[in-house]
Amino acid sequence: MYQTGEDIWLVQEFCEGGELLDRIQQKEKFSEPEACFVFLQMVNAINYCHLNKVCHRDVKPDNFMFSDNQPDALLKLIDFGLSRDFLKLEKEQAKTIRM
């Protein structure tokens, strides 16, 4: 993201492989190695967020995109609209508990 004057520009990666949900519906069934490959990428993405003190809060198949249409395409976690950093989340929870 960058700003020029009054304009804010958001630059995003193009993931032509589509959503994980669509791939699940198309394939109907994943082999065990395919499922392991996809699941490992999902867990690694969530772990990366947590290591950087970010809680995604909307993990679902719609929010994972494949980088391309290849069977071994990388999976990307998207849509951080509901995410919070852990420190901000802890402060919000502390306010709620005090009230």
Biopython code that builds the backbone (N, CA, C, O; Angstrom):
import numpy as np
from Bio.PDB.StructureBuilder import StructureBuilder

atoms = [
    (1, "MET", "N", (0.845, -1.155, 0.000)),
    (1, "MET", "CA", (0.000, 0.000, 0.000)),
    (1, "MET", "C", (0.901, 1.231, 0.000)),
    (1, "MET", "O", (1.922, 1.270, 0.686)),
    (2, "TYR", "N", (0.512, 2.216, -0.768)),
    (2, "TYR", "CA", (1.202, 3.494, -0.715)),
    (2, "TYR", "C", (0.230, 4.614, -1.050)),
    (2, "TYR", "O", (-0.822, 4.390, -1.650)),
    (3, "GLN", "N", (0.601, 5.813, -0.652)),
    (3, "GLN", "CA", (-0.285, 6.955, -0.822)),
    (3, "GLN", "C", (0.413, 8.025, -1.650)),
    (3, "GLN", "O", (1.589, 8.322, -1.441)),
    (4, "THR", "N", (-0.331, 8.597, -2.594)),
    (4, "THR", "CA", (0.152, 9.739, -3.368)),
    (4, "THR", "C", (-0.921, 10.825, -3.272)),
    (4, "THR", "O", (-2.028, 10.666, -3.786)),
    (5, "GLY", "N", (-0.586, 11.906, -2.622)),
    (5, "GLY", "CA", (-1.574, 12.967, -2.436)),
    (5, "GLY", "C", (-2.756, 12.455, -1.634)),
    (5, "GLY", "O", (-2.607, 12.008, -0.497)),
    (6, "GLU", "N", (-3.925, 12.526, -2.239)),
    (6, "GLU", "CA", (-5.139, 12.049, -1.566)),
    (6, "GLU", "C", (-5.507, 10.625, -1.953)),
    (6, "GLU", "O", (-6.482, 10.072, -1.443)),
    (7, "ASP", "N", (-4.724, 10.024, -2.863)),
    (7, "ASP", "CA", (-5.017, 8.667, -3.334)),
    (7, "ASP", "C", (-4.248, 7.627, -2.541)),
    (7, "ASP", "O", (-3.079, 7.821, -2.208)),
    (8, "ILE", "N", (-4.916, 6.519, -2.240)),
    (8, "ILE", "CA", (-4.268, 5.378, -1.598)),
    (8, "ILE", "C", (-4.278, 4.239, -2.605)),
    (8, "ILE", "O", (-5.328, 3.884, -3.140)),
    (9, "TRP", "N", (-3.108, 3.669, -2.859)),
    (9, "TRP", "CA", (-2.955, 2.589, -3.834)),
    (9, "TRP", "C", (-2.680, 1.284, -3.098)),
    (9, "TRP", "O", (-1.773, 1.207, -2.270)),
    (10, "LEU", "N", (-3.461, 0.273, -3.402)),
    (10, "LEU", "CA", (-3.291, -1.046, -2.814)),
    (10, "LEU", "C", (-2.823, -1.982, -3.920)),
    (10, "LEU", "O", (-3.534, -2.194, -4.902)),
    (11, "VAL", "N", (-1.640, -2.536, -3.764)),
    (11, "VAL", "CA", (-1.066, -3.437, -4.762)),
    (11, "VAL", "C", (-1.169, -4.854, -4.221)),
    (11, "VAL", "O", (-0.694, -5.151, -3.125)),
    (12, "GLN", "N", (-1.797, -5.723, -5.004)),
    (12, "GLN", "CA", (-1.996, -7.097, -4.564)),
    (12, "GLN", "C", (-1.430, -8.074, -5.581)),
    (12, "GLN", "O", (-1.316, -7.768, -6.768)),
    (13, "GLU", "N", (-1.084, -9.232, -5.100)),
    (13, "GLU", "CA", (-0.599, -10.299, -5.961)),
    (13, "GLU", "C", (-1.787, -10.930, -6.690)),
    (13, "GLU", "O", (-2.846, -11.138, -6.097)),
    (14, "PHE", "N", (-1.608, -11.229, -7.967)),
    (14, "PHE", "CA", (-2.657, -11.899, -8.739)),
    (14, "PHE", "C", (-2.514, -13.407, -8.557)),
    (14, "PHE", "O", (-1.472, -13.978, -8.879)),
    (15, "CYS", "N", (-3.549, -14.044, -8.046)),
    (15, "CYS", "CA", (-3.544, -15.492, -7.825)),
    (15, "CYS", "C", (-4.530, -16.127, -8.801)),
    (15, "CYS", "O", (-5.726, -16.213, -8.522)),
    (16, "GLU", "N", (-4.024, -16.563, -9.933)),
    (16, "GLU", "CA", (-4.890, -17.066, -10.987)),
    (16, "GLU", "C", (-5.434, -18.461, -10.729)),
    (16, "GLU", "O", (-6.264, -18.946, -11.498)),
    (17, "GLY", "N", (-4.987, -19.113, -9.669)),
    (17, "GLY", "CA", (-5.435, -20.474, -9.389)),
    (17, "GLY", "C", (-6.801, -20.569, -8.734)),
    (17, "GLY", "O", (-7.361, -21.660, -8.635)),
    (18, "GLY", "N", (-7.345, -19.452, -8.286)),
    (18, "GLY", "CA", (-8.671, -19.461, -7.678)),
    (18, "GLY", "C", (-8.657, -19.852, -6.209)),
    (18, "GLY", "O", (-7.606, -20.108, -5.623)),
    (19, "GLU", "N", (-9.835, -19.891, -5.640)),
    (19, "GLU", "CA", (-10.006, -20.190, -4.216)),
    (19, "GLU", "C", (-9.873, -21.677, -3.931)),
    (19, "GLU", "O", (-10.152, -22.517, -4.786)),
    (20, "LEU", "N", (-9.444, -21.983, -2.724)),
    (20, "LEU", "CA", (-9.386, -23.368, -2.264)),
    (20, "LEU", "C", (-10.776, -23.991, -2.306)),
    (20, "LEU", "O", (-10.917, -25.157, -2.674)),
    (21, "LEU", "N", (-11.803, -23.234, -1.935)),
    (21, "LEU", "CA", (-13.165, -23.757, -1.948)),
    (21, "LEU", "C", (-13.551, -24.231, -3.351)),
    (21, "LEU", "O", (-14.141, -25.300, -3.506)),
    (22, "ASP", "N", (-13.219, -23.440, -4.369)),
    (22, "ASP", "CA", (-13.534, -23.833, -5.747)),
    (22, "ASP", "C", (-12.795, -25.103, -6.147)),
    (22, "ASP", "O", (-13.358, -25.974, -6.810)),
    (23, "ARG", "N", (-11.535, -25.204, -5.742)),
    (23, "ARG", "CA", (-10.739, -26.395, -6.090)),
    (23, "ARG", "C", (-11.307, -27.628, -5.391)),
    (23, "ARG", "O", (-11.329, -28.713, -5.972)),
    (24, "ILE", "N", (-11.762, -27.472, -4.161)),
    (24, "ILE", "CA", (-12.380, -28.588, -3.432)),
    (24, "ILE", "C", (-13.641, -29.044, -4.166)),
    (24, "ILE", "O", (-13.868, -30.243, -4.328)),
    (25, "GLN", "N", (-14.453, -28.097, -4.605)),
    (25, "GLN", "CA", (-15.693, -28.431, -5.303)),
    (25, "GLN", "C", (-15.416, -29.061, -6.670)),
    (25, "GLN", "O", (-16.144, -29.961, -7.088)),
    (26, "GLN", "N", (-14.380, -28.604, -7.368)),
    (26, "GLN", "CA", (-14.041, -29.155, -8.682)),
    (26, "GLN", "C", (-13.515, -30.579, -8.571)),
    (26, "GLN", "O", (-13.933, -31.467, -9.314)),
    (27, "LYS", "N", (-12.588, -30.787, -7.629)),
    (27, "LYS", "CA", (-11.946, -32.090, -7.505)),
    (27, "LYS", "C", (-12.849, -33.118, -6.811)),
    (27, "LYS", "O", (-12.775, -34.313, -7.097)),
    (28, "GLU", "N", (-13.684, -32.646, -5.912)),
    (28, "GLU", "CA", (-14.554, -33.477, -5.080)),
    (28, "GLU", "C", (-13.772, -34.323, -4.080)),
    (28, "GLU", "O", (-14.272, -34.614, -2.993)),
    (29, "LYS", "N", (-12.565, -34.715, -4.431)),
    (29, "LYS", "CA", (-11.796, -35.593, -3.556)),
    (29, "LYS", "C", (-10.302, -35.334, -3.777)),
    (29, "LYS", "O", (-9.837, -35.284, -4.916)),
    (30, "PHE", "N", (-9.562, -35.173, -2.687)),
    (30, "PHE", "CA", (-8.118, -35.009, -2.740)),
    (30, "PHE", "C", (-7.468, -36.318, -2.322)),
    (30, "PHE", "O", (-7.969, -37.013, -1.439)),
    (31, "SER", "N", (-6.360, -36.650, -2.952)),
    (31, "SER", "CA", (-5.599, -37.803, -2.475)),
    (31, "SER", "C", (-4.969, -37.408, -1.139)),
    (31, "SER", "O", (-4.920, -36.224, -0.804)),
    (32, "GLU", "N", (-4.494, -38.380, -0.384)),
    (32, "GLU", "CA", (-3.885, -38.054, 0.904)),
    (32, "GLU", "C", (-2.658, -37.148, 0.741)),
    (32, "GLU", "O", (-2.524, -36.187, 1.499)),
    (33, "PRO", "N", (-1.755, -37.416, -0.220)),
    (33, "PRO", "CA", (-0.614, -36.498, -0.395)),
    (33, "PRO", "C", (-1.050, -35.080, -0.803)),
    (33, "PRO", "O", (-0.453, -34.102, -0.352)),
    (34, "GLU", "N", (-2.076, -34.961, -1.643)),
    (34, "GLU", "CA", (-2.576, -33.638, -2.027)),
    (34, "GLU", "C", (-3.138, -32.907, -0.816)),
    (34, "GLU", "O", (-2.844, -31.731, -0.599)),
    (35, "ALA", "N", (-3.943, -33.603, -0.034)),
    (35, "ALA", "CA", (-4.550, -33.008, 1.155)),
    (35, "ALA", "C", (-3.470, -32.582, 2.154)),
    (35, "ALA", "O", (-3.570, -31.515, 2.759)),
    (36, "CYS", "N", (-2.448, -33.408, 2.325)),
    (36, "CYS", "CA", (-1.346, -33.066, 3.238)),
    (36, "CYS", "C", (-0.614, -31.821, 2.758)),
    (36, "CYS", "O", (-0.276, -30.948, 3.557)),
    (37, "PHE", "N", (-0.368, -31.740, 1.445)),
    (37, "PHE", "CA", (0.340, -30.595, 0.867)),
    (37, "PHE", "C", (-0.451, -29.308, 1.094)),
    (37, "PHE", "O", (0.115, -28.288, 1.488)),
    (38, "VAL", "N", (-1.751, -29.358, 0.848)),
    (38, "VAL", "CA", (-2.609, -28.183, 1.035)),
    (38, "VAL", "C", (-2.697, -27.819, 2.518)),
    (38, "VAL", "O", (-2.544, -26.654, 2.886)),
    (39, "PHE", "N", (-2.941, -28.805, 3.354)),
    (39, "PHE", "CA", (-3.104, -28.535, 4.783)),
    (39, "PHE", "C", (-1.826, -27.976, 5.397)),
    (39, "PHE", "O", (-1.887, -27.070, 6.229)),
    (40, "LEU", "N", (-0.681, -28.499, 5.003)),
    (40, "LEU", "CA", (0.586, -27.996, 5.522)),
    (40, "LEU", "C", (0.772, -26.524, 5.163)),
    (40, "LEU", "O", (1.241, -25.739, 5.988)),
    (41, "GLN", "N", (0.413, -26.149, 3.954)),
    (41, "GLN", "CA", (0.512, -24.745, 3.554)),
    (41, "GLN", "C", (-0.439, -23.865, 4.368)),
    (41, "GLN", "O", (-0.089, -22.743, 4.736)),
    (42, "MET", "N", (-1.639, -24.374, 4.646)),
    (42, "MET", "CA", (-2.599, -23.615, 5.445)),
    (42, "MET", "C", (-2.048, -23.379, 6.857)),
    (42, "MET", "O", (-2.085, -22.261, 7.372)),
    (43, "VAL", "N", (-1.545, -24.436, 7.462)),
    (43, "VAL", "CA", (-1.011, -24.333, 8.820)),
    (43, "VAL", "C", (0.213, -23.426, 8.855)),
    (43, "VAL", "O", (0.386, -22.657, 9.801)),
    (44, "ASN", "N", (1.061, -23.509, 7.834)),
    (44, "ASN", "CA", (2.241, -22.641, 7.781)),
    (44, "ASN", "C", (1.849, -21.167, 7.659)),
    (44, "ASN", "O", (2.482, -20.305, 8.268)),
    (45, "ALA", "N", (0.818, -20.880, 6.883)),
    (45, "ALA", "CA", (0.359, -19.491, 6.729)),
    (45, "ALA", "C", (-0.171, -18.953, 8.057)),
    (45, "ALA", "O", (0.138, -17.826, 8.445)),
    (46, "ILE", "N", (-0.963, -19.757, 8.744)),
    (46, "ILE", "CA", (-1.516, -19.333, 10.036)),
    (46, "ILE", "C", (-0.399, -19.190, 11.066)),
    (46, "ILE", "O", (-0.397, -18.248, 11.859)),
    (47, "ASN", "N", (0.538, -20.116, 11.053)),
    (47, "ASN", "CA", (1.676, -20.042, 11.970)),
    (47, "ASN", "C", (2.498, -18.782, 11.729)),
    (47, "ASN", "O", (2.928, -18.129, 12.680)),
    (48, "TYR", "N", (2.719, -18.439, 10.465)),
    (48, "TYR", "CA", (3.456, -17.219, 10.130)),
    (48, "TYR", "C", (2.745, -15.992, 10.705)),
    (48, "TYR", "O", (3.387, -15.107, 11.271)),
    (49, "CYS", "N", (1.441, -15.942, 10.561)),
    (49, "CYS", "CA", (0.672, -14.831, 11.131)),
    (49, "CYS", "C", (0.864, -14.763, 12.640)),
    (49, "CYS", "O", (1.125, -13.691, 13.185)),
    (50, "HIS", "N", (0.738, -15.885, 13.307)),
    (50, "HIS", "CA", (0.847, -15.925, 14.761)),
    (50, "HIS", "C", (2.250, -15.545, 15.232)),
    (50, "HIS", "O", (2.403, -14.855, 16.240)),
    (51, "LEU", "N", (3.274, -15.994, 14.501)),
    (51, "LEU", "CA", (4.644, -15.611, 14.854)),
    (51, "LEU", "C", (4.847, -14.104, 14.742)),
    (51, "LEU", "O", (5.697, -13.534, 15.426)),
    (52, "ASN", "N", (4.067, -13.463, 13.880)),
    (52, "ASN", "CA", (4.140, -12.014, 13.700)),
    (52, "ASN", "C", (3.043, -11.286, 14.463)),
    (52, "ASN", "O", (2.728, -10.132, 14.168)),
    (53, "LYS", "N", (2.463, -11.971, 15.448)),
    (53, "LYS", "CA", (1.463, -11.389, 16.362)),
    (53, "LYS", "C", (0.193, -10.930, 15.656)),
    (53, "LYS", "O", (-0.411, -9.930, 16.044)),
    (54, "VAL", "N", (-0.214, -11.667, 14.613)),
    (54, "VAL", "CA", (-1.439, -11.337, 13.885)),
    (54, "VAL", "C", (-2.418, -12.501, 14.010)),
    (54, "VAL", "O", (-2.057, -13.657, 13.791)),
    (55, "CYS", "N", (-3.656, -12.182, 14.365)),
    (55, "CYS", "CA", (-4.730, -13.166, 14.442)),
    (55, "CYS", "C", (-5.665, -12.909, 13.254)),
    (55, "CYS", "O", (-6.277, -11.843, 13.183)),
    (56, "HIS", "N", (-5.785, -13.847, 12.335)),
    (56, "HIS", "CA", (-6.552, -13.659, 11.104)),
    (56, "HIS", "C", (-8.049, -13.533, 11.387)),
    (56, "HIS", "O", (-8.686, -12.614, 10.872)),
    (57, "ARG", "N", (-8.611, -14.401, 12.163)),
    (57, "ARG", "CA", (-10.007, -14.408, 12.618)),
    (57, "ARG", "C", (-11.052, -14.695, 11.539)),
    (57, "ARG", "O", (-12.242, -14.482, 11.771)),
    (58, "ASP", "N", (-10.636, -15.170, 10.376)),
    (58, "ASP", "CA", (-11.614, -15.528, 9.337)),
    (58, "ASP", "C", (-11.036, -16.622, 8.439)),
    (58, "ASP", "O", (-11.085, -16.523, 7.213)),
    (59, "VAL", "N", (-10.493, -17.659, 9.062)),
    (59, "VAL", "CA", (-9.870, -18.755, 8.307)),
    (59, "VAL", "C", (-10.960, -19.675, 7.780)),
    (59, "VAL", "O", (-11.712, -20.276, 8.548)),
    (60, "LYS", "N", (-11.033, -19.776, 6.447)),
    (60, "LYS", "CA", (-12.000, -20.652, 5.780)),
    (60, "LYS", "C", (-11.495, -20.885, 4.351)),
    (60, "LYS", "O", (-10.645, -20.135, 3.871)),
    (61, "PRO", "N", (-12.001, -21.903, 3.677)),
    (61, "PRO", "CA", (-11.508, -22.217, 2.327)),
    (61, "PRO", "C", (-11.613, -21.058, 1.341)),
    (61, "PRO", "O", (-10.802, -20.964, 0.419)),
    (62, "ASP", "N", (-12.596, -20.176, 1.517)),
    (62, "ASP", "CA", (-12.750, -19.014, 0.625)),
    (62, "ASP", "C", (-11.573, -18.052, 0.729)),
    (62, "ASP", "O", (-11.296, -17.307, -0.212)),
    (63, "ASN", "N", (-10.879, -18.061, 1.865)),
    (63, "ASN", "CA", (-9.806, -17.107, 2.108)),
    (63, "ASN", "C", (-8.413, -17.680, 1.861)),
    (63, "ASN", "O", (-7.420, -17.153, 2.363)),
    (64, "PHE", "N", (-8.349, -18.743, 1.098)),
    (64, "PHE", "CA", (-7.082, -19.278, 0.617)),
    (64, "PHE", "C", (-7.150, -19.308, -0.904)),
    (64, "PHE", "O", (-8.108, -19.819, -1.484)),
    (65, "MET", "N", (-6.121, -18.754, -1.542)),
    (65, "MET", "CA", (-6.070, -18.692, -3.010)),
    (65, "MET", "C", (-4.829, -19.429, -3.503)),
    (65, "MET", "O", (-3.769, -19.372, -2.880)),
    (66, "PHE", "N", (-4.978, -20.122, -4.631)),
    (66, "PHE", "CA", (-3.837, -20.781, -5.262)),
    (66, "PHE", "C", (-3.124, -19.788, -6.183)),
    (66, "PHE", "O", (-3.767, -19.007, -6.885)),
    (67, "SER", "N", (-1.805, -19.827, -6.172)),
    (67, "SER", "CA", (-1.016, -18.897, -6.975)),
    (67, "SER", "C", (-1.218, -19.117, -8.473)),
    (67, "SER", "O", (-1.163, -18.169, -9.257)),
    (68, "ASP", "N", (-1.453, -20.373, -8.870)),
    (68, "ASP", "CA", (-1.707, -20.688, -10.285)),
    (68, "ASP", "C", (-2.538, -21.957, -10.369)),
    (68, "ASP", "O", (-3.025, -22.448, -9.350)),
    (69, "ASN", "N", (-2.705, -22.489, -11.564)),
    (69, "ASN", "CA", (-3.571, -23.661, -11.768)),
    (69, "ASN", "C", (-2.833, -24.995, -11.719)),
    (69, "ASN", "O", (-3.429, -26.036, -11.995)),
    (70, "GLN", "N", (-1.575, -24.983, -11.379)),
    (70, "GLN", "CA", (-0.795, -26.215, -11.301)),
    (70, "GLN", "C", (-1.200, -27.036, -10.072)),
    (70, "GLN", "O", (-1.637, -26.471, -9.070)),
    (71, "PRO", "N", (-1.058, -28.360, -10.144)),
    (71, "PRO", "CA", (-1.423, -29.197, -8.986)),
    (71, "PRO", "C", (-0.599, -28.879, -7.733)),
    (71, "PRO", "O", (-1.078, -29.060, -6.613)),
    (72, "ASP", "N", (0.639, -28.407, -7.920)),
    (72, "ASP", "CA", (1.499, -28.100, -6.774)),
    (72, "ASP", "C", (1.584, -26.589, -6.506)),
    (72, "ASP", "O", (2.579, -26.106, -5.964)),
    (73, "ALA", "N", (0.541, -25.855, -6.886)),
    (73, "ALA", "CA", (0.522, -24.396, -6.711)),
    (73, "ALA", "C", (0.600, -24.027, -5.242)),
    (73, "ALA", "O", (0.092, -24.738, -4.375)),
    (74, "LEU", "N", (1.245, -22.907, -4.980)),
    (74, "LEU", "CA", (1.326, -22.407, -3.612)),
    (74, "LEU", "C", (-0.021, -21.829, -3.192)),
    (74, "LEU", "O", (-0.753, -21.262, -4.002)),
    (75, "LEU", "N", (-0.324, -21.984, -1.931)),
    (75, "LEU", "CA", (-1.570, -21.496, -1.364)),
    (75, "LEU", "C", (-1.284, -20.219, -0.580)),
    (75, "LEU", "O", (-0.322, -20.159, 0.185)),
    (76, "LYS", "N", (-2.113, -19.208, -0.770)),
    (76, "LYS", "CA", (-1.925, -17.910, -0.115)),
    (76, "LYS", "C", (-3.137, -17.598, 0.750)),
    (76, "LYS", "O", (-4.278, -17.779, 0.326)),
    (77, "LEU", "N", (-2.880, -17.129, 1.963)),
    (77, "LEU", "CA", (-3.943, -16.694, 2.863)),
    (77, "LEU", "C", (-4.290, -15.250, 2.525)),
    (77, "LEU", "O", (-3.402, -14.402, 2.439)),
    (78, "ILE", "N", (-5.586, -14.964, 2.332)),
    (78, "ILE", "CA", (-6.024, -13.630, 1.934)),
    (78, "ILE", "C", (-7.075, -13.093, 2.904)),
    (78, "ILE", "O", (-7.460, -13.775, 3.854)),
    (79, "ASP", "N", (-7.527, -11.887, 2.660)),
    (79, "ASP", "CA", (-8.627, -11.225, 3.366)),
    (79, "ASP", "C", (-8.349, -11.065, 4.861)),
    (79, "ASP", "O", (-8.834, -11.827, 5.698)),
    (80, "PHE", "N", (-7.564, -10.066, 5.151)),
    (80, "PHE", "CA", (-7.217, -9.776, 6.537)),
    (80, "PHE", "C", (-8.110, -8.680, 7.125)),
    (80, "PHE", "O", (-7.714, -7.987, 8.062)),
    (81, "GLY", "N", (-9.311, -8.529, 6.572)),
    (81, "GLY", "CA", (-10.229, -7.487, 7.013)),
    (81, "GLY", "C", (-10.677, -7.616, 8.456)),
    (81, "GLY", "O", (-10.948, -6.605, 9.104)),
    (82, "LEU", "N", (-10.763, -8.821, 8.970)),
    (82, "LEU", "CA", (-11.168, -9.031, 10.367)),
    (82, "LEU", "C", (-9.976, -9.275, 11.290)),
    (82, "LEU", "O", (-10.158, -9.500, 12.487)),
    (83, "SER", "N", (-8.771, -9.232, 10.751)),
    (83, "SER", "CA", (-7.589, -9.575, 11.545)),
    (83, "SER", "C", (-7.288, -8.504, 12.591)),
    (83, "SER", "O", (-7.691, -7.349, 12.456)),
    (84, "ARG", "N", (-6.583, -8.907, 13.616)),
    (84, "ARG", "CA", (-6.137, -8.000, 14.675)),
    (84, "ARG", "C", (-4.744, -8.439, 15.103)),
    (84, "ARG", "O", (-4.398, -9.620, 15.054)),
    (85, "ASP", "N", (-3.959, -7.456, 15.524)),
    (85, "ASP", "CA", (-2.685, -7.861, 16.118)),
    (85, "ASP", "C", (-2.974, -8.280, 17.559)),
    (85, "ASP", "O", (-3.915, -7.786, 18.180)),
    (86, "PHE", "N", (-2.168, -9.182, 18.079)),
    (86, "PHE", "CA", (-2.433, -9.747, 19.396)),
    (86, "PHE", "C", (-2.475, -8.684, 20.484)),
    (86, "PHE", "O", (-3.299, -8.773, 21.395)),
    (87, "LEU", "N", (-1.610, -7.687, 20.409)),
    (87, "LEU", "CA", (-1.583, -6.663, 21.449)),
    (87, "LEU", "C", (-2.870, -5.859, 21.457)),
    (87, "LEU", "O", (-3.421, -5.577, 22.522)),
    (88, "LYS", "N", (-3.355, -5.487, 20.279)),
    (88, "LYS", "CA", (-4.603, -4.739, 20.191)),
    (88, "LYS", "C", (-5.774, -5.591, 20.670)),
    (88, "LYS", "O", (-6.669, -5.104, 21.361)),
    (89, "LEU", "N", (-5.757, -6.864, 20.297)),
    (89, "LEU", "CA", (-6.800, -7.789, 20.704)),
    (89, "LEU", "C", (-6.813, -7.949, 22.228)),
    (89, "LEU", "O", (-7.877, -7.962, 22.846)),
    (90, "GLU", "N", (-5.621, -8.072, 22.829)),
    (90, "GLU", "CA", (-5.536, -8.201, 24.291)),
    (90, "GLU", "C", (-6.085, -6.958, 24.985)),
    (90, "GLU", "O", (-6.768, -7.068, 26.004)),
    (91, "LYS", "N", (-5.793, -5.776, 24.440)),
    (91, "LYS", "CA", (-6.298, -4.536, 25.027)),
    (91, "LYS", "C", (-7.820, -4.471, 24.929)),
    (91, "LYS", "O", (-8.484, -4.046, 25.875)),
    (92, "GLU", "N", (-8.382, -4.892, 23.781)),
    (92, "GLU", "CA", (-9.835, -4.897, 23.607)),
    (92, "GLU", "C", (-10.485, -5.844, 24.604)),
    (92, "GLU", "O", (-11.514, -5.516, 25.195)),
    (93, "GLN", "N", (-9.889, -7.019, 24.793)),
    (93, "GLN", "CA", (-10.443, -7.992, 25.718)),
    (93, "GLN", "C", (-10.344, -7.494, 27.154)),
    (93, "GLN", "O", (-11.254, -7.720, 27.952)),
    (94, "ALA", "N", (-9.258, -6.824, 27.487)),
    (94, "ALA", "CA", (-9.090, -6.288, 28.839)),
    (94, "ALA", "C", (-10.148, -5.239, 29.144)),
    (94, "ALA", "O", (-10.666, -5.194, 30.260)),
    (95, "LYS", "N", (-10.478, -4.397, 28.175)),
    (95, "LYS", "CA", (-11.537, -3.393, 28.360)),
    (95, "LYS", "C", (-12.877, -4.060, 28.594)),
    (95, "LYS", "O", (-13.654, -3.615, 29.439)),
    (96, "THR", "N", (-13.157, -5.132, 27.849)),
    (96, "THR", "CA", (-14.418, -5.848, 27.968)),
    (96, "THR", "C", (-14.552, -6.491, 29.353)),
    (96, "THR", "O", (-15.630, -6.470, 29.948)),
    (97, "ILE", "N", (-13.473, -7.051, 29.855)),
    (97, "ILE", "CA", (-13.480, -7.728, 31.166)),
    (97, "ILE", "C", (-13.703, -6.716, 32.277)),
    (97, "ILE", "O", (-14.409, -7.014, 33.241)),
    (98, "ARG", "N", (-13.122, -5.530, 32.170)),
    (98, "ARG", "CA", (-13.253, -4.516, 33.213)),
    (98, "ARG", "C", (-14.674, -3.959, 33.313)),
    (98, "ARG", "O", (-15.098, -3.536, 34.389)),
    (99, "MET", "N", (-15.406, -3.955, 32.210)),
    (99, "MET", "CA", (-16.739, -3.341, 32.196)),
    (99, "MET", "C", (-17.765, -4.163, 32.857)),
    (99, "MET", "O", (-18.929, -3.767, 32.917)),
]
sb = StructureBuilder()
sb.init_structure("model")
sb.init_model(0)
sb.init_chain("A")
sb.init_seg("    ")
for serial, (resi, resn, name, xyz) in enumerate(atoms, 1):
    if name == "N":
        sb.init_residue(resn, " ", resi, " ")
    sb.init_atom(name, np.array(xyz, "f"), 0.0, 1.0, " ", f" {name:<3s}", serial, name[0])
structure = sb.get_structure()
